[in-house]
């Protein structure tokens, strides 16, 4: 079993919906790490987990980026660049 990423208050952005989504993201990442550490997974199982991660980040990033616009978040462009790098990495895994 791999080392789990554990949610703590220090990761909170103090927005209940976003914190909940970040917790779900951690849950998906931990399940992917568990699968990888099992060393007995199929390509199909790995693809399903990575696609689940990709689907969830698409959902989450869309909501978060809309909130950035509404809140006139000053670090929006930097944060979106980070999102885009992550999107690219997940798409590379899927391909």
Helices and strands as residue ranges (DSSP letters): G 9-11, H 16-38, H 43-71, H 76-94
